[in-house]
Amino acid sequence: MSGFITFEGGEGAGKSTQILLLAEHLRARGVDVLTTREPGGSPGAEMIRKLLVEGVADAWDGTTEALLMFAARRDHLVRTIQPALRRGQWVISDRFADSTRAYQGHGHGFDLGQIEALYRLAVGDFQPNLTIILDLPVETGLARAASRRGVETRYEALGIAFHRRVRDGFRQIAAAEPGRCVLVDADAPVETVRDRITQVVAARLGVG
């Protein structure tokens, strides 16, 4: 048995931490888990990631970003995700297509219908078994993100109005697809969020 779990959310939501905790939880119960990320997760996609997450805020418009995201996603899918699923592994990804819908669609205003057309072209009818959307106030997330060091700060610099649109986008996605998505309050201690997530995974997928 295998499956595909994605984590979504705005800047500073704690996705990376919670993915590590869930992977540890599942591995301790004998589940073979591969963790990965977007944009990235394969050699070609990691090259595209550098273009997207570094540099000045206005380096790309929403259309260009969406095209780059789906180019990276296609490579990630065929070189990393699908082979792992065929091996019987569970795959947990830090972001997938819902981030494109929220960031490029709701955030930048790129047409959501065009995003779905790109999805069909690059991904087909494949989708996650479960999507966990970590939700917290934008101000809290940006403050958390600002405390991190590194060069991947392009999205954090896009302004609070942009990030509020992104949060609203994720919440709309969760409301529209309750069978696939679960909105988890991430404005809580790490352990509390971890426990909420493991309960969701056990209840929805029967794993862990």
Z-matrix of the N, CA and C atoms (Angstrom, degrees):
N
C 1 1.457
C 2 1.525 1 109.63
N 3 1.316 2 116.85 1 139.78
C 4 1.455 3 121.76 2 177.54
C 5 1.517 4 108.07 3 -145.13
N 6 1.318 5 115.34 4 168.20
C 7 1.452 6 119.94 5 179.00
C 8 1.512 7 110.67 6 -167.19
N 9 1.316 8 115.46 7 169.58
C 10 1.452 9 122.72 8 -174.81
C 11 1.526 10 109.24 9 -123.74
N 12 1.335 11 115.77 10 117.08
C 13 1.457 12 122.97 11 179.60
C 14 1.520 13 108.39 12 -114.02
N 15 1.333 14 117.15 13 131.82
C 16 1.453 15 120.41 14 176.87
C 17 1.519 16 110.19 15 -118.14
N 18 1.336 17 114.73 16 146.70
C 19 1.450 18 122.15 17 174.40
C 20 1.518 19 108.24 18 -112.43
N 21 1.321 20 115.62 19 133.76
C 22 1.454 21 121.50 20 -179.77
C 23 1.530 22 109.83 21 -131.20
N 24 1.325 23 115.40 22 166.35
C 25 1.452 24 120.50 23 178.23
C 26 1.508 25 110.75 24 149.90
N 27 1.317 26 115.93 25 169.69
C 28 1.446 27 121.35 26 -178.87
C 29 1.513 28 112.71 27 -78.24
N 30 1.330 29 115.02 28 -174.27
C 31 1.460 30 120.53 29 -179.72
C 32 1.530 31 109.82 30 -62.66
N 33 1.326 32 116.12 31 137.59
C 34 1.454 33 120.82 32 176.00
C 35 1.516 34 115.40 33 73.69
N 36 1.330 35 117.92 34 15.19
C 37 1.465 36 120.44 35 -177.59
C 38 1.529 37 113.15 36 -75.23
N 39 1.334 38 117.34 37 -16.12
C 40 1.456 39 120.15 38 179.02
C 41 1.507 40 114.82 39 94.50
N 42 1.320 41 117.15 40 20.14
C 43 1.454 42 120.39 41 -177.64
C 44 1.529 43 112.98 42 -58.79
N 45 1.324 44 116.88 43 -48.31
C 46 1.467 45 120.24 44 -176.20
C 47 1.525 46 111.30 45 -59.22
N 48 1.331 47 116.09 46 -44.53
C 49 1.466 48 120.44 47 179.09
C 50 1.518 49 110.99 48 -62.52
N 51 1.310 50 116.77 49 -46.69
C 52 1.468 51 119.67 50 -176.71
C 53 1.524 52 112.42 51 -69.84
N 54 1.316 53 117.61 52 -31.28
C 55 1.471 54 119.76 53 174.88
C 56 1.520 55 110.37 54 -63.94
N 57 1.325 56 116.93 55 -44.41
C 58 1.469 57 120.03 56 178.03
C 59 1.526 58 110.89 57 -60.88
N 60 1.318 59 116.78 58 -43.25
C 61 1.467 60 120.03 59 -179.26
C 62 1.524 61 111.66 60 -66.26
N 63 1.327 62 117.51 61 -41.25
C 64 1.463 63 119.60 62 178.53
C 65 1.523 64 110.48 63 -66.58
N 66 1.329 65 117.28 64 -42.13
C 67 1.469 66 119.82 65 178.80
C 68 1.526 67 110.69 66 -60.61
N 69 1.328 68 117.18 67 -42.94
C 70 1.464 69 120.30 68 177.79
C 71 1.528 70 110.76 69 -62.42
N 72 1.310 71 116.22 70 -42.96
C 73 1.464 72 121.87 71 179.39
C 74 1.527 73 110.99 72 -59.68
N 75 1.317 74 116.91 73 -45.68
C 76 1.461 75 120.66 74 -177.83
C 77 1.530 76 111.53 75 -71.75
N 78 1.325 77 116.99 76 -41.26
C 79 1.466 78 119.69 77 179.36
C 80 1.526 79 111.44 78 -62.30
N 81 1.326 80 116.49 79 -35.78
C 82 1.461 81 120.40 80 178.46
C 83 1.523 82 111.41 81 -64.91
N 84 1.319 83 116.59 82 -17.54
C 85 1.464 84 121.95 83 178.94
C 86 1.519 85 111.74 84 -106.42
N 87 1.320 86 116.22 85 16.77
C 88 1.456 87 121.47 86 172.97
C 89 1.503 88 115.81 87 84.91
N 90 1.328 89 117.77 88 14.46
C 91 1.462 90 121.44 89 -179.85
C 92 1.525 91 109.36 90 -91.55
N 93 1.327 92 116.22 91 130.36
C 94 1.470 93 121.97 92 177.71
C 95 1.525 94 108.46 93 -82.31
N 96 1.326 95 116.44 94 114.79
C 97 1.457 96 121.87 95 -171.80
C 98 1.521 97 111.01 96 -122.12
N 99 1.336 98 115.69 97 135.87
C 100 1.463 99 122.36 98 170.01
C 101 1.516 100 107.58 99 -114.57
N 102 1.337 101 117.00 100 127.96
C 103 1.464 102 120.58 101 174.45
C 104 1.525 103 109.31 102 -103.66
N 105 1.327 104 115.10 103 144.45
C 106 1.455 105 120.36 104 -177.27
C 107 1.526 106 108.75 105 -150.72
N 108 1.339 107 117.91 106 -174.79
C 109 1.460 108 119.78 107 -176.27
C 110 1.524 109 111.26 108 -153.32
N 111 1.331 110 114.15 109 161.44
C 112 1.459 111 121.55 110 172.58
C 113 1.523 112 110.27 111 -133.54
N 114 1.341 113 119.09 112 150.47
C 115 1.460 114 122.46 113 -13.36
C 116 1.518 115 109.48 114 -64.59
N 117 1.315 116 115.76 115 143.22
C 118 1.461 117 121.64 116 -176.98
C 119 1.513 118 110.45 117 131.25
N 120 1.329 119 115.10 118 -157.07
C 121 1.454 120 120.31 119 176.74
C 122 1.511 121 114.77 120 93.02
N 123 1.318 122 117.12 121 -6.75
C 124 1.459 123 123.25 122 173.98
C 125 1.523 124 106.36 123 -149.37
N 126 1.341 125 119.23 124 160.26
C 127 1.471 126 119.14 125 -176.50
C 128 1.525 127 113.99 126 -55.84
N 129 1.320 128 117.05 127 -45.87
C 130 1.464 129 119.30 128 179.95
C 131 1.520 130 112.24 129 -66.08
N 132 1.327 131 116.25 130 -41.73
C 133 1.462 132 120.24 131 -178.99
C 134 1.526 133 111.75 132 -67.72
N 135 1.319 134 117.09 133 -32.31
C 136 1.467 135 119.37 134 177.13
C 137 1.529 136 111.10 135 -66.24
N 138 1.321 137 117.51 136 -32.49
C 139 1.465 138 120.36 137 175.90
C 140 1.531 139 110.35 138 -64.90
N 141 1.321 140 116.20 139 -40.40
C 142 1.462 141 120.07 140 178.71
C 143 1.525 142 110.39 141 -69.88
N 144 1.334 143 116.98 142 -35.62
C 145 1.475 144 120.55 143 178.85
C 146 1.519 145 111.39 144 -53.67
N 147 1.310 146 116.12 145 -43.71
C 148 1.466 147 119.99 146 -177.78
C 149 1.524 148 110.89 147 -58.70
N 150 1.316 149 117.30 148 -37.71
C 151 1.460 150 121.25 149 178.27
C 152 1.521 151 111.67 150 -64.82
N 153 1.335 152 116.08 151 -34.76
C 154 1.457 153 121.28 152 -171.47
C 155 1.521 154 114.25 153 -85.39
N 156 1.319 155 117.63 154 -37.43
C 157 1.470 156 119.05 155 -169.39
C 158 1.526 157 114.13 156 -103.27
N 159 1.330 158 117.04 157 -6.70
C 160 1.458 159 119.93 158 177.61
C 161 1.530 160 109.68 159 -111.21
N 162 1.311 161 115.49 160 162.64
C 163 1.449 162 119.94 161 175.40
C 164 1.513 163 113.47 162 94.89
N 165 1.334 164 116.13 163 -166.85
C 166 1.460 165 121.66 164 -174.31
C 167 1.515 166 110.98 165 -77.77
N 168 1.323 167 115.90 166 155.25
C 169 1.462 168 121.43 167 -173.74
C 170 1.518 169 112.92 168 -60.72
N 171 1.355 170 117.22 169 -37.50
C 172 1.463 171 119.98 170 -175.09
C 173 1.535 172 112.68 171 -96.60
N 174 1.322 173 116.76 172 27.80
C 175 1.464 174 120.17 173 -178.92
C 176 1.524 175 112.10 174 -62.68
N 177 1.325 176 117.31 175 -34.82
C 178 1.461 177 121.79 176 -177.50
C 179 1.518 178 109.58 177 -134.19
N 180 1.326 179 116.42 178 152.40
C 181 1.457 180 118.82 179 170.05
C 182 1.531 181 109.03 180 -92.19
N 183 1.334 182 116.12 181 176.99
C 184 1.458 183 119.74 182 -174.57
C 185 1.513 184 113.91 183 -62.06
N 186 1.323 185 117.15 184 -36.80
C 187 1.464 186 120.58 185 -179.33
C 188 1.526 187 110.98 186 -65.35
N 189 1.334 188 116.12 187 -47.68
C 190 1.458 189 119.78 188 179.73
C 191 1.519 190 111.05 189 -62.83
N 192 1.334 191 116.09 190 -42.66
C 193 1.461 192 119.75 191 178.21
C 194 1.521 193 111.39 192 -58.73
N 195 1.324 194 116.61 193 -45.94
C 196 1.457 195 119.91 194 -178.41
C 197 1.530 196 111.28 195 -61.40
N 198 1.316 197 117.04 196 -42.59
C 199 1.462 198 120.67 197 178.46
C 200 1.526 199 111.21 198 -63.04
N 201 1.319 200 116.91 199 -43.81
C 202 1.459 201 120.25 200 177.77
C 203 1.529 202 111.21 201 -64.09
N 204 1.322 203 116.73 202 -42.05
C 205 1.466 204 120.54 203 179.62
C 206 1.523 205 111.33 204 -59.64
N 207 1.311 206 116.86 205 -44.46
C 208 1.462 207 118.77 206 -177.73
C 209 1.523 208 111.95 207 -74.31
N 210 1.319 209 118.24 208 -29.16
C 211 1.464 210 119.59 209 172.73
C 212 1.522 211 109.92 210 -63.10
N 213 1.334 212 116.13 211 -45.72
C 214 1.459 213 120.08 212 177.43
C 215 1.523 214 110.89 213 -64.35
N 216 1.324 215 116.70 214 -40.76
C 217 1.478 216 120.88 215 -177.93
C 218 1.524 217 111.13 216 -63.51
N 219 1.312 218 116.94 217 -41.06
C 220 1.462 219 119.91 218 179.54
C 221 1.526 220 110.79 219 -60.27
N 222 1.329 221 116.51 220 -46.28
C 223 1.458 222 120.19 221 179.72
C 224 1.523 223 110.84 222 -63.90
N 225 1.319 224 116.63 223 -42.85
C 226 1.465 225 122.07 224 178.29
C 227 1.528 226 110.88 225 -59.75
N 228 1.316 227 115.72 226 -43.40
C 229 1.462 228 120.98 227 -177.38
C 230 1.526 229 111.63 228 -63.85
N 231 1.336 230 116.44 229 -50.06
C 232 1.462 231 118.88 230 -172.07
C 233 1.529 232 112.65 231 -80.08
N 234 1.332 233 117.40 232 -24.44
C 235 1.461 234 119.81 233 -176.25
C 236 1.525 235 114.02 234 -99.77
N 237 1.331 236 117.42 235 -21.56
C 238 1.461 237 119.66 236 -175.52
C 239 1.524 238 112.54 237 -124.26
N 240 1.325 239 117.59 238 -57.39
C 241 1.468 240 120.35 239 -171.09
C 242 1.520 241 112.08 240 -67.65
N 243 1.312 242 117.45 241 -55.97
C 244 1.467 243 119.94 242 -176.14
C 245 1.531 244 112.79 243 -63.16
N 246 1.345 245 120.51 244 -42.06
C 247 1.464 246 119.12 245 175.68
C 248 1.526 247 112.98 246 -60.20
N 249 1.329 248 117.08 247 -38.97
C 250 1.468 249 119.85 248 178.96
C 251 1.521 250 111.24 249 -65.68
N 252 1.308 251 117.32 250 -41.90
C 253 1.461 252 120.38 251 178.19
C 254 1.532 253 111.07 252 -63.54
N 255 1.320 254 116.71 253 -38.83
C 256 1.464 255 119.72 254 177.87
C 257 1.526 256 111.51 255 -65.47
N 258 1.333 257 117.23 256 -28.96
C 259 1.463 258 120.93 257 176.55
C 260 1.518 259 112.19 258 -77.06
N 261 1.323 260 117.36 259 -6.28
C 262 1.456 261 120.50 260 -179.49
C 263 1.513 262 114.33 261 92.02
N 264 1.328 263 117.85 262 11.52
C 265 1.454 264 120.76 263 179.43
C 266 1.525 265 111.24 264 -85.18
N 267 1.323 266 115.02 265 154.59
C 268 1.452 267 121.45 266 165.45
C 269 1.522 268 107.58 267 -88.03
N 270 1.316 269 116.91 268 135.16
C 271 1.460 270 122.12 269 -179.66
C 272 1.522 271 108.71 270 -112.56
N 273 1.345 272 115.65 271 128.71
C 274 1.463 273 121.76 272 175.50
C 275 1.519 274 107.36 273 -117.56
N 276 1.316 275 116.50 274 120.38
C 277 1.464 276 120.63 275 -176.32
C 278 1.523 277 111.65 276 -115.20
N 279 1.325 278 114.65 277 133.22
C 280 1.454 279 122.61 278 171.45
C 281 1.525 280 106.73 279 -80.61
N 282 1.307 281 115.62 280 94.76
C 283 1.473 282 127.45 281 -177.42
C 284 1.529 283 112.37 282 83.97
N 285 1.338 284 113.44 283 149.50
C 286 1.463 285 123.37 284 171.59
C 287 1.528 286 105.77 285 -154.42
N 288 1.303 287 118.58 286 -146.49
C 289 1.466 288 120.88 287 -169.50
C 290 1.519 289 114.20 288 -66.83
N 291 1.341 290 118.38 289 -25.02
C 292 1.462 291 118.87 290 178.65
C 293 1.522 292 111.48 291 -62.16
N 294 1.328 293 117.41 292 -28.31
C 295 1.469 294 119.01 293 175.90
C 296 1.519 295 111.39 294 -66.04
N 297 1.326 296 117.40 295 -36.71
C 298 1.461 297 119.71 296 176.48
C 299 1.524 298 110.14 297 -66.23
N 300 1.331 299 115.92 298 -41.79
C 301 1.468 300 119.06 299 177.71
C 302 1.532 301 110.70 300 -60.71
N 303 1.331 302 116.63 301 -43.16
C 304 1.466 303 120.35 302 -175.95
C 305 1.522 304 112.36 303 -76.76
N 306 1.340 305 117.50 304 -47.40
C 307 1.466 306 120.68 305 -175.01
C 308 1.527 307 112.43 306 -78.51
N 309 1.326 308 116.55 307 -55.36
C 310 1.464 309 118.36 308 -177.03
C 311 1.532 310 111.36 309 -79.10
N 312 1.329 311 116.82 310 -36.54
C 313 1.455 312 120.56 311 179.68
C 314 1.520 313 112.74 312 -75.39
N 315 1.329 314 116.41 313 -71.91
C 316 1.465 315 119.98 314 -177.39
C 317 1.528 316 111.78 315 -70.75
N 318 1.329 317 117.64 316 -39.32
C 319 1.463 318 120.13 317 -177.01
C 320 1.515 319 113.48 318 -71.21
N 321 1.341 320 116.19 319 -52.34
C 322 1.467 321 120.92 320 -175.99
C 323 1.525 322 113.52 321 -94.48
N 324 1.335 323 117.22 322 -12.47
C 325 1.451 324 119.47 323 179.14
C 326 1.511 325 115.01 324 84.78
N 327 1.336 326 117.63 325 15.20
C 328 1.462 327 120.17 326 175.46
C 329 1.527 328 108.81 327 -69.98
N 330 1.299 329 116.76 328 137.52
C 331 1.463 330 122.78 329 -172.23
C 332 1.535 331 112.34 330 -55.66
N 333 1.325 332 116.33 331 124.96
C 334 1.463 333 120.61 332 -177.21
C 335 1.525 334 111.88 333 -66.72
N 336 1.311 335 117.36 334 -31.08
C 337 1.453 336 120.10 335 175.93
C 338 1.517 337 112.05 336 -64.26
N 339 1.326 338 115.96 337 -38.37
C 340 1.460 339 119.84 338 176.76
C 341 1.529 340 110.98 339 -67.66
N 342 1.326 341 117.00 340 -35.73
C 343 1.468 342 119.64 341 175.97
C 344 1.521 343 110.20 342 -61.78
N 345 1.325 344 117.35 343 -42.44
C 346 1.470 345 119.68 344 179.90
C 347 1.526 346 110.67 345 -66.97
N 348 1.329 347 117.14 346 -33.88
C 349 1.463 348 119.21 347 176.09
C 350 1.525 349 110.78 348 -65.56
N 351 1.333 350 117.12 349 -41.86
C 352 1.459 351 120.57 350 175.93
C 353 1.529 352 111.21 351 -63.83
N 354 1.324 353 116.30 352 -37.12
C 355 1.464 354 120.09 353 178.02
C 356 1.528 355 110.22 354 -60.74
N 357 1.318 356 116.35 355 -47.77
C 358 1.470 357 119.43 356 -179.23
C 359 1.523 358 110.55 357 -61.50
N 360 1.317 359 117.60 358 -38.09
C 361 1.460 360 121.52 359 -179.51
C 362 1.527 361 111.41 360 -68.32
N 363 1.328 362 116.99 361 -46.80
C 364 1.463 363 121.12 362 -172.72
C 365 1.518 364 113.83 363 -88.05
N 366 1.330 365 117.13 364 -31.32
C 367 1.467 366 121.40 365 -171.72
C 368 1.524 367 112.54 366 -115.87
N 369 1.311 368 117.67 367 -30.10
C 370 1.457 369 120.71 368 -178.58
C 371 1.508 370 111.20 369 79.16
N 372 1.347 371 116.90 370 -138.11
C 373 1.465 372 120.04 371 -178.62
C 374 1.529 373 112.55 372 -97.65
N 375 1.314 374 117.01 373 7.97
C 376 1.463 375 121.61 374 177.67
C 377 1.524 376 110.27 375 -72.43
N 378 1.331 377 116.91 376 138.81
C 379 1.457 378 120.48 377 175.46
C 380 1.521 379 110.09 378 -152.68
N 381 1.328 380 117.95 379 162.86
C 382 1.467 381 119.81 380 179.51
C 383 1.522 382 112.34 381 -62.67
N 384 1.325 383 115.48 382 150.44
C 385 1.460 384 120.53 383 171.22
C 386 1.526 385 110.86 384 -72.58
N 387 1.328 386 116.04 385 -32.86
C 388 1.464 387 121.60 386 -179.12
C 389 1.525 388 108.85 387 -150.59
N 390 1.317 389 116.11 388 134.81
C 391 1.461 390 122.03 389 174.67
C 392 1.518 391 108.95 390 -120.61
N 393 1.321 392 116.46 391 121.66
C 394 1.458 393 122.97 392 178.12
C 395 1.521 394 107.55 393 -102.18
N 396 1.318 395 116.37 394 117.50
C 397 1.460 396 121.80 395 -179.27
C 398 1.520 397 108.20 396 -104.89
N 399 1.332 398 115.81 397 112.99
C 400 1.458 399 121.59 398 179.43
C 401 1.521 400 108.96 399 -84.50
N 402 1.322 401 115.65 400 122.14
C 403 1.458 402 120.87 401 -172.27
C 404 1.524 403 110.35 402 -118.61
N 405 1.325 404 116.26 403 132.01
C 406 1.458 405 121.60 404 174.15
C 407 1.518 406 108.77 405 -157.28
N 408 1.350 407 118.19 406 162.60
C 409 1.461 408 119.72 407 -179.89
C 410 1.523 409 111.95 408 -56.85
N 411 1.297 410 115.53 409 142.88
C 412 1.458 411 120.89 410 -177.05
C 413 1.524 412 111.70 411 -58.08
N 414 1.327 413 116.12 412 -43.26
C 415 1.460 414 119.60 413 -178.01
C 416 1.527 415 110.96 414 -60.75
N 417 1.318 416 116.69 415 -40.11
C 418 1.465 417 121.12 416 179.15
C 419 1.520 418 110.68 417 -64.91
N 420 1.315 419 116.50 418 -44.97
C 421 1.461 420 120.21 419 -179.51
C 422 1.512 421 113.18 420 -64.32
N 423 1.322 422 116.58 421 -43.00
C 424 1.461 423 119.16 422 179.82
C 425 1.525 424 111.64 423 -67.00
N 426 1.323 425 116.86 424 -34.97
C 427 1.463 426 119.77 425 176.78
C 428 1.522 427 110.59 426 -65.14
N 429 1.319 428 116.89 427 -41.44
C 430 1.466 429 120.38 428 176.04
C 431 1.530 430 110.32 429 -62.02
N 432 1.334 431 115.67 430 -45.78
C 433 1.463 432 119.54 431 -177.05
C 434 1.525 433 111.24 432 -64.36
N 435 1.329 434 116.83 433 -34.81
C 436 1.463 435 120.53 434 -178.56
C 437 1.521 436 111.87 435 -66.68
N 438 1.324 437 116.90 436 -22.69
C 439 1.462 438 120.31 437 -179.34
C 440 1.524 439 112.57 438 -78.96
N 441 1.338 440 116.59 439 -10.40
C 442 1.451 441 120.27 440 178.63
C 443 1.513 442 110.03 441 -85.21
N 444 1.321 443 115.60 442 151.10
C 445 1.465 444 120.22 443 176.22
C 446 1.519 445 109.19 444 -105.85
N 447 1.314 446 115.57 445 152.83
C 448 1.453 447 119.74 446 177.93
C 449 1.512 448 110.92 447 144.17
N 450 1.326 449 114.88 448 -176.85
C 451 1.469 450 120.43 449 -176.15
C 452 1.521 451 112.19 450 -103.93
N 453 1.334 452 118.14 451 -6.82
C 454 1.455 453 120.70 452 -176.24
C 455 1.528 454 110.31 453 -88.76
N 456 1.320 455 115.53 454 68.99
C 457 1.461 456 121.04 455 -173.79
C 458 1.526 457 113.26 456 -119.57
N 459 1.326 458 117.50 457 8.57
C 460 1.457 459 119.14 458 -173.11
C 461 1.532 460 112.19 459 -59.89
N 462 1.334 461 117.58 460 -45.80
C 463 1.461 462 119.62 461 -177.18
C 464 1.518 463 112.23 462 -69.59
N 465 1.318 464 117.18 463 -33.70
C 466 1.458 465 119.82 464 178.58
C 467 1.521 466 111.48 465 -61.68
N 468 1.333 467 117.17 466 -25.56
C 469 1.464 468 121.62 467 -176.64
C 470 1.524 469 113.70 468 -85.87
N 471 1.316 470 117.77 469 3.09
C 472 1.464 471 119.83 470 -173.59
C 473 1.530 472 114.00 471 -80.97
N 474 1.311 473 118.73 472 -6.35
C 475 1.462 474 120.23 473 173.68
C 476 1.513 475 113.43 474 101.83
N 477 1.333 476 115.34 475 152.52
C 478 1.461 477 120.10 476 -172.85
C 479 1.530 478 112.52 477 -68.63
N 480 1.327 479 118.13 478 -33.13
C 481 1.466 480 119.98 479 178.97
C 482 1.530 481 110.71 480 -63.12
N 483 1.325 482 115.58 481 -41.67
C 484 1.469 483 120.23 482 176.29
C 485 1.520 484 109.98 483 -58.62
N 486 1.313 485 117.73 484 -48.04
C 487 1.461 486 120.98 485 -176.02
C 488 1.529 487 112.34 486 -69.41
N 489 1.314 488 117.18 487 -28.20
C 490 1.473 489 119.08 488 173.61
C 491 1.526 490 110.38 489 -67.94
N 492 1.321 491 117.05 490 -38.63
C 493 1.465 492 119.55 491 176.18
C 494 1.531 493 110.68 492 -64.47
N 495 1.334 494 116.24 493 -38.61
C 496 1.467 495 120.36 494 178.07
C 497 1.526 496 110.15 495 -62.60
N 498 1.319 497 117.06 496 -46.66
C 499 1.479 498 119.59 497 179.05
C 500 1.525 499 110.98 498 -59.91
N 501 1.335 500 116.21 499 -45.34
C 502 1.469 501 119.54 500 177.49
C 503 1.524 502 110.76 501 -59.53
N 504 1.325 503 116.48 502 -37.91
C 505 1.458 504 120.35 503 178.84
C 506 1.517 505 112.01 504 -62.76
N 507 1.319 506 116.88 505 -46.06
C 508 1.461 507 120.00 506 178.52
C 509 1.527 508 111.04 507 -61.92
N 510 1.310 509 117.12 508 -40.38
C 511 1.463 510 120.03 509 179.94
C 512 1.528 511 111.00 510 -66.30
N 513 1.325 512 117.00 511 -36.22
C 514 1.467 513 120.13 512 176.26
C 515 1.528 514 111.17 513 -66.65
N 516 1.325 515 116.75 514 -40.03
C 517 1.469 516 120.60 515 177.58
C 518 1.526 517 110.41 516 -61.19
N 519 1.334 518 116.34 517 -45.46
C 520 1.466 519 120.62 518 179.79
C 521 1.521 520 111.29 519 -61.04
N 522 1.332 521 116.31 520 -41.62
C 523 1.462 522 119.95 521 -179.29
C 524 1.527 523 111.91 522 -69.17
N 525 1.320 524 116.61 523 -33.13
C 526 1.469 525 120.81 524 -176.97
C 527 1.520 526 112.77 525 -78.31
N 528 1.338 527 117.90 526 -26.26
C 529 1.462 528 121.05 527 -176.10
C 530 1.533 529 111.21 528 -129.83
N 531 1.336 530 117.52 529 64.70
C 532 1.469 531 119.76 530 -177.37
C 533 1.518 532 113.72 531 -66.75
N 534 1.314 533 117.74 532 -20.32
C 535 1.458 534 119.48 533 177.78
C 536 1.512 535 113.43 534 -71.03
N 537 1.320 536 116.52 535 -27.38
C 538 1.465 537 121.69 536 -179.45
C 539 1.517 538 112.63 537 -105.20
N 540 1.328 539 117.69 538 -34.03
C 541 1.465 540 122.16 539 -170.16
C 542 1.519 541 112.14 540 -106.92
N 543 1.331 542 115.15 541 144.16
C 544 1.456 543 122.02 542 171.92
C 545 1.519 544 108.25 543 -129.49
N 546 1.332 545 116.33 544 125.71
C 547 1.456 546 121.93 545 177.41
C 548 1.522 547 108.31 546 -88.03
N 549 1.322 548 116.67 547 122.21
C 550 1.467 549 122.03 548 -177.55
C 551 1.525 550 108.59 549 -115.93
N 552 1.332 551 116.19 550 127.67
C 553 1.458 552 121.22 551 177.32
C 554 1.523 553 109.11 552 -68.04
N 555 1.331 554 116.66 553 113.48
C 556 1.460 555 121.40 554 -177.64
C 557 1.521 556 112.77 555 -98.90
N 558 1.327 557 117.21 556 3.48
C 559 1.464 558 121.29 557 178.16
C 560 1.520 559 108.67 558 -88.27
N 561 1.333 560 115.12 559 64.24
C 562 1.465 561 122.92 560 -173.68
C 563 1.523 562 108.06 561 -157.74
N 564 1.336 563 117.89 562 166.46
C 565 1.469 564 119.24 563 176.47
C 566 1.526 565 112.12 564 -56.73
N 567 1.325 566 115.50 565 150.05
C 568 1.467 567 121.54 566 -177.40
C 569 1.521 568 111.42 567 -52.61
N 570 1.331 569 117.10 568 -43.57
C 571 1.466 570 120.64 569 -176.99
C 572 1.524 571 111.81 570 -65.69
N 573 1.326 572 116.25 571 -35.90
C 574 1.463 573 120.09 572 179.14
C 575 1.525 574 110.27 573 -66.43
N 576 1.327 575 116.36 574 -44.26
C 577 1.467 576 120.26 575 178.33
C 578 1.527 577 109.86 576 -63.83
N 579 1.326 578 117.21 577 -42.96
C 580 1.475 579 121.49 578 177.85
C 581 1.513 580 110.77 579 -55.22
N 582 1.321 581 117.19 580 -47.19
C 583 1.463 582 120.40 581 -177.65
C 584 1.523 583 111.31 582 -65.18
N 585 1.317 584 116.96 583 -38.63
C 586 1.466 585 120.00 584 177.03
C 587 1.519 586 110.39 585 -61.31
N 588 1.324 587 116.85 586 -42.38
C 589 1.459 588 120.97 587 -177.51
C 590 1.524 589 111.40 588 -67.83
N 591 1.325 590 117.51 589 -45.26
C 592 1.471 591 118.91 590 -179.06
C 593 1.527 592 110.73 591 -63.80
N 594 1.320 593 117.23 592 -33.81
C 595 1.460 594 120.03 593 176.68
C 596 1.527 595 111.25 594 -65.66
N 597 1.334 596 115.44 595 -41.00
C 598 1.467 597 119.86 596 178.65
C 599 1.522 598 110.97 597 -64.09
N 600 1.323 599 117.14 598 -45.86
C 601 1.466 600 121.41 599 -178.66
C 602 1.525 601 110.80 600 -62.42
N 603 1.321 602 116.56 601 -42.09
C 604 1.468 603 119.92 602 178.97
C 605 1.529 604 111.01 603 -65.20
N 606 1.329 605 115.91 604 -42.91
C 607 1.467 606 119.75 605 -176.63
C 608 1.521 607 112.46 606 -71.67
N 609 1.327 608 116.69 607 -40.00
C 610 1.468 609 120.53 608 -175.14
C 611 1.530 610 112.75 609 -82.72
N 612 1.333 611 116.56 610 -38.08
C 613 1.458 612 120.32 611 -171.28
C 614 1.526 613 113.86 612 -116.19
N 615 1.318 614 117.14 613 -9.07
C 616 1.453 615 120.13 614 -179.45
C 617 1.520 616 113.41 615 68.05
N 618 1.348 617 115.84 616 28.40
C 619 1.453 618 121.38 617 -178.35
C 620 1.525 619 108.22 618 -117.40
N 621 1.335 620 116.88 619 134.70
C 622 1.459 621 120.63 620 176.48
C 623 1.496 622 113.45 621 83.45
